[in-house]
């Protein structure tokens, strides 16, 4: 048996599905937009020192800053580590939250619900690309038929 040591995350964020598992929330960073790269990614950001012990608090804050939506996250919520970031898997009703107003307008250009079926053809950052590659193993119930 191999021991796996989980690295302390330096960033945290969310993988936020809608209730019917057909859409996911993605953000377009201003730098990516102005460079005309148009790479979409998941809402996430750096943890403050005091959040390192409780990364779910940092994920709540980052999701709120980047999307304008406050999603309570409990300690122990299912999470996935990609590179140095811990992503909490969350659910939100898309029909009650159709639009977003980012609080961090210096960093985020656009936030929107994106159909999961379009992820494989969308221009995405390296973290989301890695997640999509492993998608079927991690989220078998979120793959459209």
Backbone as CSV, one residue per row, in Angstrom:
resi,resn,N_x,N_y,N_z,CA_x,CA_y,CA_z,C_x,C_y,C_z
1,UNK,0.845,-1.178,0.000,0.000,0.000,0.000,0.890,1.241,0.000
2,UNK,0.574,2.173,-0.841,1.362,3.380,-0.977,0.741,4.495,-0.145
3,UNK,1.561,5.168,0.637,1.061,6.299,1.419,1.031,7.539,0.549
4,UNK,-0.073,8.245,0.597,-0.196,9.483,-0.144,-0.247,10.627,0.849
5,UNK,0.682,11.537,0.700,0.690,12.708,1.566,0.040,13.848,0.798
6,UNK,-1.027,14.365,1.340,-1.726,15.464,0.689,-1.016,16.771,1.010
7,UNK,-0.573,17.438,-0.031,0.113,18.709,0.118,-0.872,19.760,0.637
8,UNK,-0.402,20.606,1.528,-1.257,21.681,2.020,-1.567,22.614,0.854
9,UNK,-2.842,22.844,0.570,-3.176,23.694,-0.576,-2.794,25.152,-0.335
10,UNK,-2.433,25.827,-1.416,-2.172,27.263,-1.335,-3.337,28.047,-1.928
11,UNK,-4.228,27.329,-2.634,-5.413,27.958,-3.213,-6.615,27.046,-2.988
12,UNK,-7.799,27.626,-3.100,-9.030,26.837,-2.965,-10.106,27.449,-3.848
13,UNK,-11.066,26.620,-4.233,-12.142,27.095,-5.087,-13.263,26.086,-5.150
14,UNK,-14.077,26.208,-6.206,-15.232,25.341,-6.319,-15.446,24.794,-7.709
15,UNK,-15.953,23.578,-7.745,-16.484,22.971,-8.964,-17.979,22.958,-8.718
16,UNK,-18.684,23.883,-9.359,-20.086,24.122,-9.017,-20.993,23.684,-10.164
17,UNK,-21.749,22.610,-9.920,-22.702,22.087,-10.884,-24.082,22.662,-10.602
18,UNK,-24.931,22.667,-11.646,-26.325,23.002,-11.394,-27.026,21.744,-10.882
19,UNK,-28.269,21.914,-10.436,-28.991,20.811,-9.784,-29.270,19.640,-10.728
20,UNK,-29.391,19.914,-12.039,-29.649,18.798,-12.953,-28.374,18.273,-13.616
21,UNK,-27.227,18.745,-13.135,-25.920,18.246,-13.586,-25.673,18.404,-15.082
22,UNK,-26.180,19.485,-15.656,-25.949,19.733,-17.082,-25.059,20.947,-17.328
23,UNK,-24.840,21.764,-16.301,-24.041,22.987,-16.436,-23.057,23.115,-15.278
24,UNK,-22.023,23.900,-15.514,-21.001,24.171,-14.505,-20.672,25.667,-14.567
25,UNK,-20.318,26.246,-13.423,-19.947,27.664,-13.392,-18.474,27.810,-13.751
26,UNK,-18.201,28.670,-14.740,-16.826,28.973,-15.133,-16.606,30.480,-15.115
27,UNK,-15.345,30.864,-14.938,-14.975,32.279,-14.923,-13.962,32.548,-16.030
28,UNK,-14.032,33.755,-16.576,-13.059,34.221,-17.560,-12.266,35.337,-16.903
29,UNK,-10.987,35.090,-16.714,-10.085,36.037,-16.073,-9.830,37.222,-17.007
30,UNK,-9.722,38.426,-16.446,-9.487,39.621,-17.261,-8.186,39.541,-18.052
31,UNK,-7.119,39.027,-17.427,-5.846,38.902,-18.149,-6.013,38.044,-19.393
32,UNK,-6.686,36.928,-19.248,-6.916,36.024,-20.367,-7.756,36.710,-21.446
33,UNK,-8.737,37.484,-21.018,-9.591,38.192,-21.969,-8.797,39.241,-22.740
34,UNK,-8.042,40.069,-22.026,-7.297,41.144,-22.687,-6.152,40.630,-23.551
35,UNK,-5.623,39.452,-23.227,-4.586,38.835,-24.064,-5.205,38.087,-25.245
36,UNK,-6.542,38.090,-25.311,-7.311,37.390,-26.340,-7.074,35.875,-26.326
37,UNK,-6.794,35.340,-25.138,-6.641,33.888,-24.983,-7.997,33.231,-24.735
38,UNK,-8.861,33.933,-24.022,-10.214,33.472,-23.704,-10.220,32.081,-23.068
39,UNK,-9.352,31.895,-22.073,-9.288,30.616,-21.365,-10.188,30.659,-20.139
40,UNK,-11.148,29.745,-20.114,-12.084,29.650,-19.006,-11.499,28.784,-17.901
41,UNK,-11.938,29.039,-16.673,-11.466,28.246,-15.546,-12.507,28.186,-14.447
42,UNK,-12.154,27.501,-13.403,-13.021,27.368,-12.231,-12.777,28.528,-11.275
43,UNK,-13.797,28.945,-10.522,-13.564,29.997,-9.525,-12.653,29.486,-8.411
44,UNK,-11.566,30.224,-8.178,-10.593,29.823,-7.152,-9.628,30.966,-6.903
45,UNK,-8.852,30.837,-5.848,-7.853,31.855,-5.560,-6.977,31.471,-4.392
46,UNK,-6.025,32.333,-4.108,-5.056,32.076,-3.039,-5.710,32.139,-1.661
47,UNK,-5.241,31.260,-0.803,-5.709,31.237,0.580,-4.917,32.229,1.414
48,UNK,-5.604,32.882,2.330,-4.909,33.683,3.334,-4.258,32.712,4.313
49,UNK,-3.245,33.181,5.020,-2.537,32.308,5.966,-3.487,31.613,6.937
50,UNK,-4.444,32.359,7.492,-5.357,31.763,8.475,-6.311,30.749,7.838
51,UNK,-6.468,30.769,6.507,-7.369,29.836,5.828,-6.692,28.508,5.485
52,UNK,-5.390,28.437,5.580,-4.672,27.207,5.213,-5.142,26.016,6.040
53,UNK,-5.479,26.272,7.297,-5.955,25.201,8.177,-7.399,24.807,7.849
54,UNK,-8.153,25.746,7.314,-9.560,25.536,6.961,-9.790,26.030,5.534
55,UNK,-9.296,25.310,4.528,-9.383,25.804,3.152,-10.810,25.991,2.639
56,UNK,-11.777,25.318,3.245,-13.163,25.507,2.814,-13.612,26.951,3.038
57,UNK,-13.053,27.615,4.060,-13.380,29.031,4.286,-12.824,29.898,3.163
58,UNK,-11.623,29.587,2.717,-11.030,30.315,1.594,-11.791,30.067,0.305
59,UNK,-12.264,28.836,0.113,-13.055,28.520,-1.075,-14.353,29.326,-1.076
60,UNK,-15.028,29.411,0.070,-16.252,30.226,0.186,-15.980,31.660,-0.221
61,UNK,-14.899,32.212,0.327,-14.547,33.607,0.049,-14.237,33.802,-1.436
62,UNK,-13.422,32.922,-2.002,-13.035,33.065,-3.405,-14.231,32.922,-4.342
63,UNK,-15.110,31.975,-4.061,-16.307,31.814,-4.887,-17.157,33.075,-4.814
64,UNK,-17.311,33.634,-3.622,-18.081,34.871,-3.459,-17.411,36.025,-4.212
65,UNK,-16.092,36.155,-4.069,-15.382,37.245,-4.743,-15.513,37.149,-6.260
66,UNK,-15.395,35.942,-6.801,-15.346,35.789,-8.251,-16.710,35.648,-8.913
67,UNK,-17.728,35.188,-8.173,-19.050,34.987,-8.781,-20.134,35.891,-8.203
68,UNK,-19.920,36.397,-6.992,-20.949,37.168,-6.313,-21.951,36.297,-5.579
69,UNK,-21.754,34.986,-5.588,-22.658,34.050,-4.920,-21.988,33.531,-3.655
70,UNK,-22.707,33.606,-2.530,-22.179,33.017,-1.297,-22.715,31.602,-1.182
71,UNK,-21.813,30.641,-1.210,-22.167,29.231,-1.054,-21.533,28.714,0.223
72,UNK,-22.322,28.410,1.238,-21.736,27.849,2.456,-21.088,26.495,2.156
73,UNK,-19.891,26.296,2.660,-19.177,25.029,2.486,-18.846,24.498,3.873
74,UNK,-19.241,23.270,4.126,-18.967,22.652,5.429,-17.618,21.946,5.399
75,UNK,-16.973,21.911,6.545,-15.755,21.125,6.681,-16.126,19.676,6.373
76,UNK,-15.361,19.016,5.555,-15.663,17.640,5.182,-16.396,17.506,3.862
77,UNK,-16.756,18.624,3.225,-17.383,18.573,1.909,-16.411,17.912,0.935
78,UNK,-16.940,17.067,0.045,-16.094,16.369,-0.926,-15.264,17.370,-1.715
79,UNK,-13.975,17.087,-1.829,-13.071,17.989,-2.544,-12.075,17.197,-3.371
80,UNK,-11.509,17.874,-4.353,-10.530,17.287,-5.262,-9.328,18.209,-5.304
81,UNK,-8.142,17.639,-5.200,-6.916,18.423,-5.257,-6.341,18.354,-6.668
82,UNK,-6.147,19.518,-7.273,-5.521,19.607,-8.591,-4.396,20.622,-8.475
83,UNK,-3.185,20.153,-8.740,-1.986,20.962,-8.544,-1.970,21.439,-7.089
84,UNK,-1.919,22.743,-6.854,-1.852,23.251,-5.473,-3.199,23.776,-4.986
85,UNK,-4.267,23.405,-5.683,-5.592,23.947,-5.375,-6.543,22.845,-4.931
86,UNK,-7.297,23.131,-3.884,-8.320,22.220,-3.383,-9.676,22.742,-3.854
87,UNK,-10.365,21.947,-4.681,-11.671,22.325,-5.215,-12.762,21.558,-4.489
88,UNK,-13.755,22.287,-3.990,-14.910,21.677,-3.335,-16.000,21.490,-4.381
89,UNK,-16.606,20.308,-4.389,-17.648,19.990,-5.358,-18.985,20.410,-4.761
90,UNK,-19.651,21.335,-5.464,-20.857,21.976,-4.933,-21.980,21.954,-5.961
91,UNK,-23.169,22.284,-5.497,-24.341,22.315,-6.358,-25.128,23.596,-6.099
92,UNK,-25.693,24.146,-7.163,-26.440,25.397,-7.068,-27.581,25.349,-8.074
93,UNK,-28.728,25.898,-7.720,-29.873,25.933,-8.620,-29.665,27.030,-9.662
94,UNK,-29.464,26.620,-10.897,-29.175,27.564,-11.988,-30.349,28.509,-12.250
95,UNK,-31.563,28.056,-12.022,-32.724,28.884,-12.332,-32.940,29.986,-11.302
96,UNK,-32.434,29.790,-10.084,-32.497,30.838,-9.073,-31.258,31.718,-9.106
97,UNK,-30.223,31.268,-9.801,-28.959,32.004,-9.897,-28.513,32.045,-11.357
98,UNK,-29.301,32.724,-12.213,-28.974,32.693,-13.642,-27.817,33.611,-14.038
99,UNK,-27.573,34.654,-13.255,-26.513,35.606,-13.598,-25.612,35.832,-12.393
100,UNK,-24.475,36.423,-12.663,-23.475,36.617,-11.622,-22.964,38.049,-11.643
101,UNK,-22.640,38.553,-10.463,-22.044,39.881,-10.326,-20.778,39.712,-9.497
102,UNK,-19.624,39.557,-10.175,-18.375,39.358,-9.435,-18.069,40.531,-8.513
103,UNK,-17.552,40.224,-7.341,-17.104,41.263,-6.418,-15.676,41.685,-6.725
104,UNK,-14.912,40.804,-7.346,-13.530,41.098,-7.718,-13.492,41.484,-9.191
105,UNK,-13.861,42.732,-9.479,-13.915,43.172,-10.868,-12.539,43.521,-11.431
106,UNK,-11.515,43.536,-10.582,-10.154,43.752,-11.079,-9.615,42.490,-11.747
107,UNK,-10.110,41.341,-11.333,-9.564,40.069,-11.815,-10.495,39.317,-12.759
108,UNK,-11.796,39.401,-12.533,-12.754,38.587,-13.284,-13.473,39.429,-14.334
109,UNK,-13.473,38.927,-15.571,-14.155,39.610,-16.665,-15.596,39.126,-16.802
110,UNK,-15.798,37.802,-16.702,-17.120,37.236,-16.936,-17.280,35.933,-16.159
111,UNK,-18.488,35.698,-15.680,-18.847,34.440,-15.009,-20.118,33.942,-15.670
112,UNK,-20.173,32.653,-15.972,-21.414,32.145,-16.546,-21.560,30.642,-16.366
113,UNK,-22.820,30.218,-16.505,-23.118,28.794,-16.543,-22.715,28.295,-17.922
114,UNK,-21.980,27.206,-17.981,-21.527,26.633,-19.247,-22.049,25.199,-19.326
115,UNK,-22.653,24.825,-20.461,-23.108,23.440,-20.585,-21.927,22.472,-20.486
116,UNK,-22.086,21.431,-19.700,-21.032,20.429,-19.555,-20.711,19.806,-20.906
117,UNK,-21.720,19.673,-21.749,-21.515,19.058,-23.067,-20.565,19.863,-23.953
118,UNK,-20.334,21.146,-23.637,-19.446,21.970,-24.469,-18.025,22.078,-23.913
119,UNK,-17.751,21.447,-22.774,-16.437,21.598,-22.142,-15.282,21.086,-22.990
120,UNK,-15.491,19.998,-23.708,-14.383,19.421,-24.468,-13.961,20.295,-25.640
121,UNK,-14.798,21.219,-26.084,-14.438,22.095,-27.203,-14.136,23.521,-26.751
122,UNK,-14.305,23.794,-25.481,-14.072,25.135,-24.939,-12.589,25.348,-24.659
123,UNK,-12.095,26.563,-24.850,-10.713,26.907,-24.528,-10.633,27.101,-23.013
124,UNK,-9.876,26.236,-22.337,-9.827,26.252,-20.873,-8.384,26.314,-20.379
125,UNK,-8.215,26.719,-19.118,-6.877,26.760,-18.520,-6.399,25.340,-18.197
126,UNK,-5.133,25.214,-17.798,-4.538,23.878,-17.617,-5.206,23.076,-16.503
127,UNK,-5.675,23.747,-15.461,-6.329,23.034,-14.364,-7.636,22.412,-14.824
128,UNK,-8.447,23.189,-15.510,-9.721,22.661,-15.996,-9.482,21.600,-17.068
129,UNK,-8.452,21.767,-17.886,-8.116,20.749,-18.892,-7.781,19.422,-18.214
130,UNK,-7.042,19.478,-17.122,-6.694,18.256,-16.387,-7.949,17.619,-15.799
131,UNK,-8.834,18.443,-15.264,-10.078,17.928,-14.697,-10.929,17.261,-15.777
132,UNK,-11.041,17.897,-16.934,-11.844,17.341,-18.026,-11.270,15.999,-18.476
133,UNK,-9.953,15.903,-18.535,-9.298,14.657,-18.957,-9.651,13.502,-18.016
134,UNK,-9.761,13.797,-16.726,-10.078,12.764,-15.734,-11.566,12.748,-15.389
135,UNK,-12.343,13.529,-16.080,-13.756,13.768,-15.784,-14.550,12.500,-15.507
136,UNK,-14.482,11.538,-16.396,-15.317,10.333,-16.269,-14.980,9.520,-15.024
137,UNK,-13.734,9.555,-14.602,-13.352,8.828,-13.387,-13.812,9.553,-12.126
138,UNK,-13.808,10.886,-12.169,-14.142,11.675,-10.984,-15.646,11.901,-10.855
139,UNK,-16.295,12.236,-11.971,-17.713,12.595,-11.949,-18.525,11.755,-12.923
140,UNK,-18.605,10.441,-12.753,-19.327,9.632,-13.734,-20.794,10.014,-13.862
141,UNK,-21.395,10.557,-12.808,-22.819,10.911,-12.887,-23.037,12.265,-13.554
142,UNK,-21.978,13.011,-13.824,-22.124,14.332,-14.426,-21.865,14.332,-15.929
143,UNK,-21.632,13.172,-16.510,-21.367,13.090,-17.940,-22.692,12.923,-18.672
144,UNK,-22.980,13.831,-19.623,-24.230,13.685,-20.367,-24.215,12.410,-21.215
145,UNK,-25.382,11.806,-21.388,-25.480,10.556,-22.168,-25.327,10.825,-23.639
